[in-house]
Amino acid sequence: MKLVKKAKTFDAGPEHKYLYKIFIETGDIDHASHLAPDVPFTAERNMSVRLFGRSEENDETSTEDHELGFTFFREDSTKEIHVEVSEPLGEVWMVEFRRSTLISGELWFLNRVTIEEGQNPGRKWVFPAYRWMTELELIRSGKPVLPQDETRFGLQQRQLELERRRGQLPFTKHVTEPTYSFNGSFTNPIGDLPVDERWDLRKVVSFEKAIAHGAAGLLTHLLDKRRHDHIEDWAKYCNVPDLLDFHNRNVELAKNPASARDDEEFGRQRLQGPTSPHIQRLLAESPRLENDKFQYDQARVEKIIGSTLEDALAGNRLYFTDAKLLDQRVTDQGKYLAPAIALYWVNSNQNLVPIAIQLFQSAPDGDKPVPVFYSDQAGTEEAANWLVAKLFVASAELQLHQLSTHLLRTHLLNEPFVLATNRQLPTAHPVFKLLRPHFKYTLGINAQARSSLIQLGGIFDTIVALEHTETRRMLAYRFSEWRFEFEDPIADLKRRNITENPQDLPGYFYRDDATAIFGIIKRHVRSLLGIFYEQRGDETADTAVKNDTELQAWAYEIADTFEFGGQKGFPSQITSLEQLSQIVSNLIWMGSGQHAAVNFTQYQSYGYVAIHPASLYRPAPTAPTGLTELDVAKFLPDADKSHKQTLIHYILATYSNHAYNL
């Protein structure tokens, strides 16, 4: 329960007769109080408040500065202050807080301000802030306003706010490594970020608890020297207790050799794990993919599925994954991966199962045929070959997921939009209010990732197969192929030829949920934007969009002022309400549903290294036979690297106990 402080009334004389009650609510964040930790009380830190109003008689009115004196706001509390003025203010639309002295590092976190009219208690105004306060802050009412509907003074205030933000969030087109800083991403150190873009203490504590929790399990295993080396028997490897035992997570995957061998479990991971956006439907027009590169034996495949290839294709029962992006990529010394292609089909149990795997995009040994592995090898003396092939598929999918699906498309590609939204849209703009909750902490978490996870020698760099500079080249290449419309999940499903019929690919919950959630997002966005751009007399909604100067500046900065010609597919001018609704919906999806789908499922899949190794330690086999059960464990990372993989994915998939207030 919040602490409510007793009201203090500020009255400059008997002629003041109009009362306004001000309720100042601080956040429940550590150090959210008025005073910075370890800073002594001083009488010099006086605070003043000013109210701004408007009425039919007066376009703009404001009170004088009301000195609050030495004022201490405790965290997670509400302080009530009474202000008396000589004339009514009309509609109160802005509050100004000013401090005479600001000690370095001294900030306080304001949730919101509520103002009640003393003579009319039912009349109130709410001013949401949810940000750190410095020496001078202007807090607008929560009601969004388009720039063309703003008052003269309101426009001035909006411009001042944007100028301040642009100074805090500069960007430069000149980059030293265009292959990595592919679109003007914010690359300053964490400490250079504006305070509202950094993780707040709750987020940091939540992250550090996850690290400590996982590290405790990791340390337990590292203390046992016997676990440092490769385990020669793969079956024993699968039975080695791992970090999953320490966290009591509800992990569906059973930790035993049988589950790792199970083809239905392998197929389920493709549909319900973090790589779920990778699966594609095989088409009758190109059953062997481009240039007929997929050299599976059709007769053998038909024998496995008990159907002709034509019938399976016509029934939408054949699917594939293709790691062609990994072809010819450089790996760290002693680490290996394969640009694997895998063929799947929906069996009679309505489960997706792998049936053929080709580990190379073309023949690795000149004129020799491309080796292909088949699911009918399972249960025979060739079972180890099929198992190793699946390990290479899983490892390749992990590389693509982490670098492209996760890091690029839900983190790095969000940065230009976060920057432009802060630099070109003021707090009062409806598009800012729609996007801000989904952009919160994006810059902060990306800066944290650059400093501790994905930098040279970082945790991620030590466990994945790709060499560090190769990851940068791959990110740049993946961005070169990317277009903004890909972030519409419905369009993305069509691009992968996935039908909306749940009977075609049962258990593909990514498709089912993305279709439903994105539809809700689009309706919500269209409805809210319609409030501001529609019903404007003679001005149509599309005209109102075109006349929104702040919105057009936002679009122009995103499209035209970043590296590589801007965000491809993003318009430099927004010309209709429908176009704007689609853009905002895509951005919300990127930072919410899409990120949740590819992030929070990581631990359940990648936490079990015996099925999803981040790197393999023997070259991909160039023949579909010849491996034995004792060979399998030699491909896997040692226990030290395995536990690091489990730890990092435990941390990445841990939910924060902090939610952004809408």
Secondary structure as GFF3:
##gff-version 3
##sequence-region A 1 662
A	DSSP	beta_strand	3	10	.	.	.	ID=ss1
A	DSSP	beta_strand	18	26	.	.	.	ID=ss2
A	DSSP	beta_strand	46	54	.	.	.	ID=ss3
A	DSSP	beta_strand	61	62	.	.	.	ID=ss4
A	DSSP	beta_strand	66	70	.	.	.	ID=ss5
A	DSSP	beta_strand	77	85	.	.	.	ID=ss6
A	DSSP	beta_strand	91	99	.	.	.	ID=ss7
A	DSSP	beta_strand	108	117	.	.	.	ID=ss8
A	DSSP	beta_strand	120	133	.	.	.	ID=ss9
A	DSSP	beta_strand	136	140	.	.	.	ID=ss10
A	DSSP	three_ten_helix	147	149	.	.	.	ID=ss11
A	DSSP	alpha_helix	152	168	.	.	.	ID=ss12
A	DSSP	three_ten_helix	190	192	.	.	.	ID=ss13
A	DSSP	three_ten_helix	195	197	.	.	.	ID=ss14
A	DSSP	alpha_helix	201	222	.	.	.	ID=ss15
A	DSSP	three_ten_helix	225	227	.	.	.	ID=ss16
A	DSSP	alpha_helix	234	239	.	.	.	ID=ss17
A	DSSP	alpha_helix	244	247	.	.	.	ID=ss18
A	DSSP	alpha_helix	257	261	.	.	.	ID=ss19
A	DSSP	alpha_helix	263	272	.	.	.	ID=ss20
A	DSSP	three_ten_helix	276	278	.	.	.	ID=ss21
A	DSSP	beta_strand	280	281	.	.	.	ID=ss22
A	DSSP	three_ten_helix	290	292	.	.	.	ID=ss23
A	DSSP	alpha_helix	298	305	.	.	.	ID=ss24
A	DSSP	alpha_helix	309	314	.	.	.	ID=ss25
A	DSSP	beta_strand	318	322	.	.	.	ID=ss26
A	DSSP	three_ten_helix	324	326	.	.	.	ID=ss27
A	DSSP	beta_strand	341	346	.	.	.	ID=ss28
A	DSSP	beta_strand	352	358	.	.	.	ID=ss29
A	DSSP	beta_strand	372	374	.	.	.	ID=ss30
A	DSSP	three_ten_helix	375	377	.	.	.	ID=ss31
A	DSSP	alpha_helix	383	400	.	.	.	ID=ss32
A	DSSP	pi_helix	401	408	.	.	.	ID=ss33
A	DSSP	alpha_helix	409	410	.	.	.	ID=ss34
A	DSSP	three_ten_helix	412	414	.	.	.	ID=ss35
A	DSSP	alpha_helix	415	424	.	.	.	ID=ss36
A	DSSP	alpha_helix	430	439	.	.	.	ID=ss37
A	DSSP	alpha_helix	442	452	.	.	.	ID=ss38
A	DSSP	alpha_helix	459	463	.	.	.	ID=ss39
A	DSSP	alpha_helix	468	481	.	.	.	ID=ss40
A	DSSP	three_ten_helix	484	487	.	.	.	ID=ss41
A	DSSP	alpha_helix	489	495	.	.	.	ID=ss42
A	DSSP	alpha_helix	509	533	.	.	.	ID=ss43
A	DSSP	alpha_helix	541	546	.	.	.	ID=ss44
A	DSSP	alpha_helix	549	560	.	.	.	ID=ss45
A	DSSP	three_ten_helix	563	565	.	.	.	ID=ss46
A	DSSP	alpha_helix	577	589	.	.	.	ID=ss47
A	DSSP	pi_helix	590	594	.	.	.	ID=ss48
A	DSSP	alpha_helix	595	599	.	.	.	ID=ss49
A	DSSP	alpha_helix	602	606	.	.	.	ID=ss50
A	DSSP	alpha_helix	629	635	.	.	.	ID=ss51
A	DSSP	alpha_helix	639	652	.	.	.	ID=ss52
###
